[in-house]
Amino acid sequence: MIRSLRESKAKLSELVELSSRGQDVLITVRGKVKARLTRAGQMGGADDRRAWVAELRALQKRQRRRSAGPTIEQVLTETREDRV
């Protein structure tokens, strides 16, 4: 199914319902396809959650390493002291 952006805005609920039933909806702007509304896949299972948690922990670890410099509070305090 192909719909213009204007029509898609007006009938978004209907198009979401159609796509949730498996029908792809192509959205056009000035006659060119710009987006596709399609049924969402299954939400991630336990394996996806484990991978996400591992990625989050790695990111937190990298951020802790980067915090070797002064905190924003320290920088602001130094800047204020320089003005006096």
Secondary structure, 3 states (H helix, E strand, C coil): CEEEHHHHHHCHHHHHHHHHCCCCEEEEECCEEEEEECCCCCCCCHHHHHHHHHHHHHHHHHHHHHCCCCCHHHHHHHHHHHHC
